[in-house]
Amino acid sequence: MGNWYWTDLLPILYICFTVIGYSSLFLVSWVNCHLIYERALVQSIYRVPKISHLGAEQPELQFFAFLCILQAWSFGNMVHYVYNVWKLVIPKHKLIQIAYWMGMMSVMGLVLIGCFQVNQAADIHFSGAFLCFILGGFYFCITTLITCSLQTKCAYFKRIYRWRLLLTGLILVCIAVLIITMVVKQHIYNAQGEMETVTELIQGCNNITYEKMTEGYYTWEMYSSMTEWISCFIYLLYVYTYRHEVKLIGRSKTTIAIKQSMQFTQIPSSPNESCSQKVPGRNGWSDDDASKETTDALLTGGELPAQNISI
């Protein structure tokens, strides 16, 4: 059995926080009648609420902020550790630094979404949504380009690259739809003038007062909401592919032995070298169970002549 490292859980924690958290928020928001327009029309046309609306009212908004902060913590750690793996394996790649800062900006967007609710601070909230969904989506796209170089170092990344390439295509479609729906909704909002305030008796709730927009606006709102949920699901699938990188950095350790020779780690100079090549006395990323994690052998050992050291 190989050793357990806490970095192995980062993608799993992010996915669990998201799925369990949003499911709980949806249930609480529905019971508290805070998904107003969606509940009013549930008998005729089912409306998909935007993710932001799940935590727009008390008491859900505190839990929504806490959930977003947990997501930001796990995703930020993942961005950092994945960046360190890339820096070790392909240190001269020009997109590594750009990807790192784009990932951190998307983390900041998650915090802004959670701490500034859409009903109280819409401008800051939507800025966070742009950073999280749009800039975060492009972060995944750049990751795919970096993975194209990683596969020249290790054959296992070829399989990861194929999955990431497929998910990247879906992400680009979602980004385009999100931008289009935001532009159309803003145009309708500017053209319709002042919103009508109505009070309705909704089954299971008290009389609910809310600002009612045109049917055309809510149609595009539904398209935007569905794209948001689909994007969230695709992002979760993409995050899971990071599990291999965080395993590598979690199991890495650096040692320098001074006996008859000095051992150092180095990147394989030839792309044809097998990532599962075993070198006696190899230091660097160690593998306690080579049959399960062959890609831990990305670094091979090199020897320098022995030197006498006097103190």
QUIVENBEL-V736317 format. One record per pair of residues at least 24 apart in sequence whose ideal C-beta (glycine too) atoms are under 6 Angstrom apart, sorted by the first residue. I is the first residue (numbers start at 1). GAP is how many residues later the second one is. If there is no record, write none. Layout:
BEGIN
i;gap
I;GAP
I;GAP
END
This chain:
BEGIN
i;gap
2;286
2;287
3;285
5;245
5;246
7;74
7;239
7;243
8;239
8;242
10;64
10;67
10;68
10;236
11;228
11;229
11;231
11;232
13;61
14;60
14;61
14;225
15;221
17;53
17;54
21;46
25;29
25;30
25;35
26;28
28;32
29;25
29;31
33;172
36;172
36;174
39;163
40;160
40;162
47;175
48;174
48;177
48;178
50;175
50;178
51;177
52;66
56;61
56;62
56;63
61;56
64;50
65;49
65;50
68;42
68;45
68;46
69;45
71;39
72;35
72;38
72;39
75;32
76;31
78;164
79;24
81;165
81;168
82;160
82;163
84;165
85;160
85;163
85;164
86;60
89;64
89;209
90;59
93;56
95;47
95;50
95;51
99;43
102;33
102;37
103;36
105;26
105;30
106;25
106;26
106;29
106;30
106;33
133;98
134;41
137;34
137;38
140;31
140;98
141;27
144;24
152;119
154;121
154;141
154;144
155;120
156;139
160;81
163;78
164;77
167;67
167;70
167;71
170;64
171;63
174;53
174;57
177;50
178;49
181;39
181;42
181;43
184;36
185;35
188;28
188;29
251;45
252;33
253;33
255;28
260;46
261;42
261;45
262;42
263;38
264;38
265;34
266;36
268;32
END
